[in-house]
């Protein structure tokens, strides 16, 4: 349902209510019925990490709190630190205790629990975050949603390629599922672009991206710091991106910076730069980053449910989506580096050369209308397994001029040729 259809439905409801009240009044005071109790929506959020992680879970929790404050008819509850293998029993225990109109399962690994529970609780709408909609295509009460970052990772890569001095850049992945793999690949493509733009690393030819073996956990701050140090000390990387739900990698980069060794990193899922500013610290190691605001998505889904207009859908929000004005802006008016829509860039550091900052802003605006997309061939790479081990030699993965679509991105299982996996 679009905005116009929703307002039309809401208006019709208001007219009907007014007519009903007027009719009741005309029958006389003794026959006036009390107004019905306001409709309530009870919703449950399931988090894989703690709400204090400053990353993935914190972003979902902030959005949950935002809609809870905005909608007086919403009864919102959350359970944090739910292990993926325990999600089914925890969710089912809540559903047996009381009815929930909505369950938001906010981790990729919760999809098995959702698939098994949805048929048993058909009056509850399940919303699975980051899962493939095909996994739930036969379940009418399951929708999927995600804030997608491959575009922003490309822009982060430009920043990395522009500032690197060693031409060696690192990445610490939580898992090597397709979601993370496409982000690493977009980052690698952007790094080559950034180095070429600045005339570094043989025009980008000598850029190397070292991806560690996966952490096998979304929340592993100690291990993430350890892997960051390994990349810096073993391979001399001077920029490290990551998929892990805390500030650990950024913290480690800042430690190096404070000791006189320039190592840069990024925000991930939350604006970590501003988080530290609020605590009185200005990070010098922070370049920019990818930020998700889940609030407009939760607002959209809950309003439809409240209006009785639930529709099974798949939301894949990219740059510009859920912004008040979806279209690209003139670069001088760009909000790149500021909150805008569901997916946006963290503050852009002045340590990124001006030429690269201008390119980041230019492409950010073009991405809103898909006038620039990172995955356009020719692109060479090699298939990997779940640990990042090569399963073939480098070969052409995307033909010249071909732009990858949703399915190719969603199920990506290969690394860009510039990525070196220590696995």
N, C-alpha and C positions, 0 to 999 in steps of 0.2 A: 504493500500500500504506500502510495506517495503522500507527500504532505497535503496536497489539495484534497485527496480522497479521505485522509484522516480528518481534516477539518470539516469536510462535508458530513462524515459520519457523526462526529462530535456535535455538530450543529443540529443534525436531525434528532440526536438523543436529547439535546437541550429543549428543542421544540416539543418533543413528545412528553417530556417531564412537565413542561409548563402547561400543556394541554391537560394532562392528568390532574395536576394540582388545581387548575381552574375548575375542572368538572367536579372534583371533590368538594370544593368550596361552595359551589352552587347548590349542592344537595343539603346544605345546612351544616351548622357546627357539629351537631351530634353525629353526623355521618362522615365527617372528615377523618380519613385514616392517617396515622402517623407516617412521616416520610420514612422510606426504607433506609436501613443502615447503609452507610457508605461502603461500597465494594472495596474489598481488600485483596491485595496480591501478596502472597507469602513466597519469598524466594530464598534459595540457599546457594551460597558460593562455596566451592571446594577448592582450596589452595594447596599446591604441592610444596610450597616453602613457607617461611615465616613472614608475617606482614611487615617485619622490620628489615627485609633484605635490601631495600633501596632500589630493587630492580623489578623483575617480573611480577612477583606476588604483591609487592608494595604498590605497583601501578594498578593492578586489578583491584586491590583493596581501596585505594583512593577513589577509583571510579565507583565502586560499590557504595562507599560513604557519600559520594556526591549525589547519586540517584536517591539514596535513602533520605537525604536532607531535602531534595527537590520534590519528592512525591510523598505526601502525607498518607497515601493509601498503601504504601509499600512497607511490608514487614520483612526486613532483610537480616539474614543470619549468615555467618561464615564459620568455616572450620579450616584452620591452617595446619601446615606440616603434615599433610596426608600422603602417606607413601602410596605409590601407584598400585602396588599389589594389594593394598588394603582398602582402596577406594570403594569397591563394590560393597563390602560389608559396612563401611562407615556411612555411605549414602543410604543404603537400605535400612539401616537402623533408624536413621532420621525419618525416612519415609513411612516407616511402620509406627513411629511415635506420633507423627502428625502429618497432615496433608501439606504438600508444597505445590504451588502452581508452577514454579519454575526452579530448575536446578542448573546452575552454571558450573560446568566442569572445566576448570581453567588450565588443564595441562594435557599435552599430547598423549601422555601415557594413561589417561583416564578413559580412553575410548572403549576399551574392552568392558569396563564397568558400565558405561552408558549403553553400549549395545545389548548387554544382558539385562539391564534394569528397565529400559524404555518399554519393551513389550509388556512387562509385568505391571507397569504403572502408566497406563495410557492417558490418564487425566492430568498427568504432570508433563510439562514441556521441558525437555532437556536441551541445553545449549552447550555444544562441545567446542572448546577453543583449540584451534590449530589442527583439527582432524580433517581428513579427507571426506568430503561430502559423500563420495561414492560408498564409503563404509556404512553409511546410515540411510542409503537411498530408499530402502523398504520400510523405514520407520517414520511414520507421519508426524510423530511428536518429538523428533530430533532435528534441530537446526545446527549449523556450524558457522563459526565466525573467526576472524583473525585480523590482526593489524600486520601487514606485510612490509618487510624491511629491505628487500633486495635492492630497491632503488637507492635507499639511504646508505646502504653498505657500499654501493658504487661510489657515492659522493665521499664517504669516509675514506675509501681507497684512494681517491684523488688527493685528499689531504695527506695520507700516508706517503704516497709516492712523491709528493711535493716537498716533504720535510726530511725524508730519509737521507742519511749521509752514507750509510753502509750498503744501501741497496738491498738490505735484508730485512724483511718484515715478518712478523709473527702472528699466529692465530691460535687461541686456546678454545677448542670446541667442547661443549658439554656432551653431546652425542653427535654422531655423523648420520643423522636422519636427513632425508631430502631437504627439509626446511633449512637446516644448518648448512648443508652442502651448498645450496644455491646462494646463501649469504656469503660463504667463504669465496665462492667463485666470483660473485659480483664485486667483492672487496678486491680480489686479485685483478680483475679487469680494470677497476678504477685505479689501482696502484700503478699499473702500467701506463694508463692515461695520464696520471699526475706526474710521473717521472718524465714521460715524453714531453709533456707540456712545459716542464721546467728545464728541459735539456739535460736531464740527469740519467745516470745508469745506462749509458749507451742508447739514449732515446727510449728507455724503458726495456730494452732487450736484456739487460743484466739484472733486472728486478727478480728477486726470489722471495716467495712467501712460504714460510715454514709453519706447517700445521702440526701441533702435537697430537698424540693419540687422544681419543676422547676421554673426558673426565668420568663419564658414565654416571653423572649426577648433575642435576640442574643447580643444586646448592652444594658447593664444595669449595668454600673460600680458601682454606689452607692449601688444598691441592692446586687450586687455580694460581695461587701465588708461587707455589713450587714450580709449576709448569712455566710460568712467566720467567722466573729466574733461570730456568733451564734454557729457554730460548735466547735470553740475553747473554748468558755466560757461554753457552755452547756454540751458538750460531751468530752471535754479535748482531742480533736484530735490535733496531732502535725504535720500532713502532709495534705495538701489540694490540690487536683487536680480540674479541672474545664473545662466546656465548656461555654465560654463567650468571646466575641471578643476584650477584652482589657487586660491591665496588672493589673486590679483591685485586683484580688485575690492574685497575687504575691506581689503587693504593700502592701496589708494588712498583709501578712506573714512577709514581711520585717519590717513592723512597730513593730510587736510582737518581732521579732528577736532583733531589736535595743533597745527594752525595757527590754531585758534580758530573754525573753521566746522563746525558739527555736521552731519556726513553719516553715515548709518547703513548697515550692510549685514548680511550673514548668513553662516553656514556653508553649505557645499554639499558633500554626499556624505560629508564627514568632519567631525568636531567640531573645527573650526578654532580655536575659542575655547580649548579645552583644549590644543590643539597649541601655541599661543603661551604659555599659562600654564606649560607644561613648559619653555619656553625663557626663563621669567622675565618675560614681558610679559602684562599684563592689558589687553585691547582694550576701549576705551570705545565704539567704533563698532559693536560686535557686539550685535545684538538677540536672535536665536535662529538657527534654521536647520534644514535637512533633512539627516538623517544616515541612511546605509545601513549595515547590518551584513549582509554577504553570507555570513557564517560558517554560520548555521543552514541556509541554502539549499544551500550546498556540502556540508555534512554530510549533509543529507537525500538529495541526489542520489547522493553517493558510497556511502553505506551501502546504498542500493537496488542500485546496480551491483555492489558487493562481494558482496551476498547472492544475486546472480543473479536479482534481482527488478526489473530495469529495466522501466520503463513509459514510453511516450511521453506527455509531459504538458506543460502550460503553467502556470507559476507566476507569479502576479501579486500579490506581497506588499504589503499596505497596513498602515495603523496597526493594531497589535495582533497581526498575523500573526507566527507563530513565537515569540510571548511565552509563557512558562510558563502563564499564565492569560490566555486570549484575551478574556475578558469585561471590560466597563468596571468600574472601581473607583470607590469614593466619592472625590470630588474631593480630600478631605484626604489620601487615600492615593495619589493619582495620581503616576506616575513621569514625567509630562510634563517635558521638559528633562533627562531622564536616559536611559541606555541601556535599551531595552526592545523585544525582538523585532527584526524586520528593518528596520523604518522607524520612526524616532523623532525627536523634537525635540532640537536642541542646547540647551545651557543657556540659560535664559530670563532676559534682563537685567532688572535692577531699574529701568532707564531706561524700560521700558514701563510706563505707568500701571497701578496695581493693579487697576483695573476691567477693563482689557484683558487683563492677565495671568490674571485669574480666568475671563474668557470663553474664552481660549485653552485653559486646563486643562479647562473644562467641555466644550467641543466636542471636544477631543482624546479624552476618554473616550467621548463619544457616538459618535465615528467608529469606534470598535472594533466596535460592533455595527451599523454603518451606520444608526444612528438619526439622524445628521445627515450629509448629503452636500452638498458645495458647489454642484454643478450641478443645481439645481432651479429651474424657470422661475417667473416670466417672466425671460428673459435676452435682451437685444438685442445684436447685433453685426454684423460685416461680413466677408465672405469676403476672404482675402488670397492673394497669390502667395508664392513662396519667399523673396522679399526683404522681405515685409511690406507690399507695396503694396496698397491697397484695390482690390478688384475689383467692388465694389457699394456702394451706400449702406447705412446702418444700417437693419436690419430685425429683426423678432422671430426669434430663433434657437431658443429653447426656450419652448414654451407654458407658461402658468401651471399650476403644480402637477405638471408633468412632470419626472421625474428621469432624467437621461441614464444610459444603460447603458454597458457595456464598448465596444461597437462605435462608438457616437457619440463616446466619449472617445478611443478609440484612433486614430480617423481624423479628428480635429478639424482643420479648415482655416480657421477664422475667428477674428477677434479680438473681444473684448468691447468694447462701445461706448465705454468709458472709456479705451481704449488708443489712443494717438496714435503713429503710426509715422513717424519722420523720413524713412524711405524713400519 
